[in-house]
Amino acid sequence: MLCLDDTDLALMRATQSGLPLTPRPYQTIADQLGLHAEDVMSRMATLQAHGVIRRIGVVPNHYKLGYHFNGMTVWNIPDEVIDTLGAKVGQLDFVSHCYHRPRHLPEWPYNLFAMVHGKSQAEVDQQIKVISELLGEDNQGHEVLYSTEILKKTGFRSGGLIAIPA
């Protein structure tokens, strides 16, 4: 069991809205908390290793980057090949995230989700075609759910939790 101390909680509060957009974000956080940057990085690595922090990564605003055509593609593929095909789809450079989700039959037969982004409808259509060709005969149908607005993306919100089971 990992016991979180006051410094861990302060670190999580300081990063819950994301890392600061500075040339040295860990140093910026360290300065705010009266720590060394190495301590911040070490603590964050420990929190991640224990599952307190799931991941550290970039969450771009696709609209501000000019990608106004964003679609969650959903695919119906045989369950026995989902790991193999999902890994291949997830490696495509235009897929920002790809994951397996349970079907909800009979209304929702889709079990593979892959988010694509493009600067035009034609670009997204081409990306969907590439995924379809990659899936080949295992593609038993798909839909595309297009974004109509960007949702607020937030990180961890601290509560009363002070111990995390290992």
C-alpha positions in Angstrom: 0.0 0.0 0.0 1.3 3.4 -0.9 0.6 6.1 1.7 0.4 9.5 0.3 1.9 12.3 2.3 1.2 16.1 2.3 3.8 16.6 -0.4 2.2 14.0 -2.7 -1.2 15.6 -2.3 0.2 19.1 -2.9 1.9 17.7 -6.0 -1.3 16.2 -7.3 -3.2 19.4 -6.6 -0.6 21.4 -8.5 -0.8 19.2 -11.5 -4.5 18.3 -11.6 -5.2 20.9 -14.4 -2.1 19.7 -16.3 1.6 20.6 -16.3 2.5 24.2 -16.7 3.3 25.3 -20.3 6.8 26.4 -19.5 10.2 25.3 -20.9 10.8 23.3 -17.6 7.4 22.3 -16.2 8.8 20.1 -13.4 11.1 23.0 -12.3 8.1 25.3 -12.3 6.1 22.9 -10.1 9.1 22.4 -7.8 9.5 26.1 -7.4 5.8 26.4 -6.4 6.1 23.6 -3.9 9.6 24.4 -2.5 11.1 21.2 -3.9 13.8 20.2 -6.3 12.7 19.2 -9.9 14.3 15.8 -9.4 12.0 15.2 -6.4 8.9 16.2 -8.4 9.9 13.8 -11.2 10.7 11.0 -8.7 7.4 11.4 -6.8 5.4 11.5 -10.0 7.1 8.4 -11.3 6.3 6.6 -8.0 2.7 7.8 -8.1 2.4 6.5 -11.7 4.1 3.2 -10.8 1.5 2.6 -8.1 -1.4 3.6 -10.3 -2.3 6.8 -8.5 -1.4 8.7 -11.8 -2.5 6.6 -14.8 -0.5 8.5 -17.4 1.4 11.6 -18.2 0.9 12.9 -21.7 0.0 15.7 -24.0 -3.7 16.5 -24.4 -3.8 18.7 -27.5 -6.7 21.0 -28.4 -7.2 19.7 -31.9 -9.4 22.6 -32.9 -6.7 25.1 -32.1 -4.3 23.1 -34.1 -6.6 23.3 -37.2 -8.1 19.8 -36.9 -11.8 20.6 -37.1 -12.9 17.2 -38.4 -12.7 14.8 -35.4 -14.4 11.4 -35.4 -14.6 8.5 -33.1 -14.7 5.5 -35.4 -16.4 2.4 -34.0 -15.9 -1.0 -35.5 -17.5 -4.4 -35.2 -14.7 -7.0 -35.4 -14.5 -10.5 -34.1 -13.5 -10.7 -30.5 -10.8 -13.3 -31.1 -8.7 -10.8 -33.2 -9.4 -7.6 -31.4 -6.1 -7.5 -29.6 -4.0 -8.0 -32.7 -6.1 -5.7 -34.9 -6.5 -3.1 -32.2 -2.8 -2.8 -31.8 -2.3 -2.3 -35.5 -5.0 0.4 -35.7 -3.6 2.1 -32.6 -0.2 2.3 -34.3 -1.5 4.4 -37.2 -0.1 7.9 -37.0 -3.5 9.5 -37.4 -5.2 7.6 -34.6 -4.9 9.5 -31.3 -6.3 6.7 -29.2 -7.7 3.2 -29.8 -9.3 0.8 -27.3 -11.6 -2.2 -26.8 -15.0 -1.6 -25.4 -17.8 -4.1 -24.7 -20.6 -4.5 -27.1 -24.2 -3.7 -26.0 -26.2 -6.0 -28.2 -28.5 -5.8 -30.1 -28.3 -2.0 -30.3 -24.5 -1.5 -30.2 -22.4 -4.2 -32.0 -19.1 -2.2 -31.9 -16.2 -3.3 -29.8 -13.2 -1.4 -31.3 -13.0 2.4 -31.0 -10.4 4.6 -32.7 -10.3 8.4 -32.7 -9.2 10.1 -35.9 -8.5 13.8 -36.6 -8.3 15.7 -39.8 -8.2 19.2 -41.3 -10.8 18.3 -43.8 -13.7 15.8 -44.3 -11.8 14.2 -47.2 -8.8 13.6 -44.9 -10.9 11.9 -42.3 -12.7 9.9 -45.0 -9.3 8.7 -46.2 -8.2 7.7 -42.7 -11.4 5.7 -42.2 -10.7 4.0 -45.5 -7.2 3.0 -44.3 -8.6 1.5 -41.1 -11.2 -0.3 -43.1 -8.6 -1.8 -45.4 -6.4 -2.7 -42.5 -9.2 -4.6 -40.8 -10.1 -6.3 -44.1 -12.7 -9.1 -43.9 -12.7 -8.8 -40.1 -14.5 -5.5 -40.5 -18.2 -6.4 -39.9 -19.4 -2.9 -39.9 -18.6 0.6 -38.6 -19.9 4.0 -37.8 -18.3 7.4 -37.2 -19.4 9.7 -34.4 -18.2 13.2 -35.3 -17.3 15.8 -32.6 -19.5 18.8 -32.6 -17.7 20.6 -29.7 -14.6 20.2 -27.6 -15.3 19.0 -24.1 -13.5 20.2 -21.1 -10.6 17.9 -20.3 -9.7 17.7 -16.6 -7.2 15.7 -14.6 -7.3 14.3 -11.1 -9.4 16.0 -8.5 -8.2 15.4 -5.0 -10.5 14.2 -2.3 -10.1 12.6 1.0 -8.2 9.6 -0.2 -4.8 9.2 1.6 -3.9 5.6 0.9 -3.9 3.6 -2.3 -3.8 -0.2 -2.3 -0.8 -1.6 -4.2 
